[in-house]
Amino acid sequence: MNDDHQSAHPGNGLRESATFDRATIHAIQRAAATGVYDIRGWGAKRKLPHFDDLLLLGASMSRYPLEGYRERCDTDVVLGARNAKHPLRLDIPVTIAGMSFGALSAQAKEALGRGASEAGTSTTTGDGGMTREERGHSKHLVYQYLPSRYGMNPDDLRAADAIEVVLGQGAKPGGGGMLLGQKITERVAGMRTLPVGIDQRSACRHPDWTGPDDLAIKIRELREITDWEKPVYVKVGATRTYYDVKLAVHAGADVVVVDGMQGGTAATQDVFIEHVGIPTLAALPQAVQALQELGVHREVQLIVSGGIRGGADMAKALALGADAVAIGTAALIALGDNHPRYDAQYRELGSAAGFYDDYQDGRDPAGISTQDEELAARLDPVEGGRRIANFLRVMTMEAQTLARACGKAHLHHLEPEDLVALTIESAAMARVPLAGTNWIPGMTGSGL
Amino acid sequence: MEALTGAVPTEVHDLATASVRDLNQALHTPGVAKRAAHWRVLNPRGAHSVACGLNEELTVAVEGHVGYYCAGMNQLAAVTVHGNAGVGVAENMMSGSVRVRGNASQSAGATAHGGLLVIEGDAAARCGISMKGVDIVVGGSVGHMSAFMGQAGRLVVCGDAGDALGDSLYEARIYVRGRVKSLGADCVEKPVRDEHLAELTGLLAAAGMDADPASFRRYGSARRLYHFQADNAY
């Protein structure tokens, strides 16, 4: 848990193995003691090339900036106008990613809806159906269509503002889901048609289609059921992103959602979270390339998620060609997840504020990833909604500040030319030059 | 579309001259059942998504073969396919009934929550996959992985069942009259008691199947996978 081994044993000459560091040693010891692999929440915790490895080039002699917070820098985005009668028109290009009722408390889902609505954006259901709290407090609600089809019904489908066909998520592409028995309360079980208290497995394959040709027919069915009113998203975990995006577009997606491996989960094997998928930074340019080659970049919108933490990440993702970003883990943190005020209780659970990732246990002191009524009651949905709205506003203002500095009157005017990379890896993945050079590894020569 | 005169007014929609979109839009019109409760669909010729998303007490007779997802997410309506049905007939049905006079392709009744699905012929693989409360009666045989992860409802198979029947089953109940090639993970044979004979009798009667309930065997979940542990992490 403590990466700074020097602080643990300062000056005593002890040397920690880079290969068998303390986290690795603990993992081996835990496995030997329990005989069960580790299941946890959150996303990949390993260091990965990310948006921190990119920098924006502000205006200079050859670029003309816009005035601070005064000159107009628009933020609106339209999602799903390709086929839907009623596309989503959002005020800001950051949305709340899919998280299930079951994984999260009803209060948390309501707070996410309240905050998103106040900030003028959408929130998303998850692998557990649509709750009345969520629908009631979400101006724009995206209804996920998942392999499990838990709680799936045509009334909710028609009540949604958009439909997101989920093929996978960044934390576990190719994996299904799990919700351990301690979170399967009577209400959760009822919505999922499962016995109370059992460990519940969510399927990893859709039950009635396989492959992109079938998906095209499935999407048409969803459009027929909803009379072609709703945008249809297709969400993929980032792996073979270039091909997945092309196939999603061919299948008829109005919006493609790409979730990188830093994307969070409520419960997945640690080995899966850390070792499957590719970073968001590597996936995004692949997705944009696929859309551009098909001639539908900006016509089919691209939403990118997985480790989006603030306005800088958002601005850089948009500059690389995304139409919007989505947040999950950051939204939970904004709600109060891992807050220092719960540190003592995190420690009782064997964790600490800033490290807590046991969303699967249902004992979340912050009342977010739990179905325990007493714990869930700690989260006031109104206050939580205010915090979400605040965070979304700050993200947007930060992105606007950066965009204005680059001379952009709309966040979507940001472009790859506004970016450079700090490392060779990030330059290669993001396909922007290494700072101070013209070199894009894999694409250009190595000279200045 | 034309209205036929007679004792029971029936709307006729010919897919040789009009689109599936037109058909479904008409069937989705609020209050459609008051205007025309009975519909005939001609020349489906394998079209997909025929009569999906219905939400009123209609009867729809589809006169020919249909493609994928016929009567998908059906609520309240009674749909009869006078032919064969493609993938996912009556997928996610909530209520009402769907009858296929011929055979059905894979994933028939997938994830369906309620209602009655009758397939007079055979059903291919994954019949009743992830079923969540629907009753399915198959006059012939079903393919492999049928009732996979079935959560609730009843699957009655008058013929044989393919490999891995009821794999990873939750609380769905399965009755098979013929041979079961193999059972899936955590699916076991269970005794047929009086209450099972009674429900089987009712299901067969509802489906119009002439089969002796006493000739069926019952299968269900052993519930050994209900709690995660090292031994069932394959």
Chai-1 contact restraints between the chains, C-beta under 6 A:
chainA,res_idxA,chainB,res_idxB,connection_type,confidence,min_distance_angstrom,max_distance_angstrom,comment,restraint_id
A,G35,B,A230,contact,1.0,0.0,6.0,A-B,restraint_1
A,V36,B,A230,contact,1.0,0.0,6.0,A-B,restraint_2
A,R149,B,T111,contact,1.0,0.0,6.0,A-B,restraint_3
A,M152,B,N92,contact,1.0,0.0,6.0,A-B,restraint_4
A,N153,B,M94,contact,1.0,0.0,6.0,A-B,restraint_5
A,P154,B,G53,contact,1.0,0.0,6.0,A-B,restraint_6
A,P154,B,M73,contact,1.0,0.0,6.0,A-B,restraint_7
A,T193,B,K132,contact,1.0,0.0,6.0,A-B,restraint_8
A,T193,B,Q151,contact,1.0,0.0,6.0,A-B,restraint_9
A,T193,B,A152,contact,1.0,0.0,6.0,A-B,restraint_10
A,I198,B,Y226,contact,1.0,0.0,6.0,A-B,restraint_11
A,D199,B,H227,contact,1.0,0.0,6.0,A-B,restraint_12
A,D199,B,F228,contact,1.0,0.0,6.0,A-B,restraint_13
A,P207,B,S107,contact,1.0,0.0,6.0,A-B,restraint_14
A,P207,B,A110,contact,1.0,0.0,6.0,A-B,restraint_15
A,P207,B,T111,contact,1.0,0.0,6.0,A-B,restraint_16
A,P207,B,I129,contact,1.0,0.0,6.0,A-B,restraint_17
A,P207,B,S130,contact,1.0,0.0,6.0,A-B,restraint_18
A,D208,B,G88,contact,1.0,0.0,6.0,A-B,restraint_19
A,D208,B,E91,contact,1.0,0.0,6.0,A-B,restraint_20
A,D208,B,S107,contact,1.0,0.0,6.0,A-B,restraint_21
A,D208,B,A110,contact,1.0,0.0,6.0,A-B,restraint_22
A,I217,B,H48,contact,1.0,0.0,6.0,A-B,restraint_23
A,I217,B,Y68,contact,1.0,0.0,6.0,A-B,restraint_24
A,R220,B,S49,contact,1.0,0.0,6.0,A-B,restraint_25
A,E221,B,S49,contact,1.0,0.0,6.0,A-B,restraint_26
A,E221,B,C52,contact,1.0,0.0,6.0,A-B,restraint_27
A,E221,B,Y69,contact,1.0,0.0,6.0,A-B,restraint_28
A,E221,B,G72,contact,1.0,0.0,6.0,A-B,restraint_29
A,E224,B,N24,contact,1.0,0.0,6.0,A-B,restraint_30
A,E224,B,S49,contact,1.0,0.0,6.0,A-B,restraint_31
A,E224,B,C52,contact,1.0,0.0,6.0,A-B,restraint_32
A,I225,B,C52,contact,1.0,0.0,6.0,A-B,restraint_33
A,I225,B,G53,contact,1.0,0.0,6.0,A-B,restraint_34
A,I225,B,M73,contact,1.0,0.0,6.0,A-B,restraint_35
A,D227,B,H28,contact,1.0,0.0,6.0,A-B,restraint_36
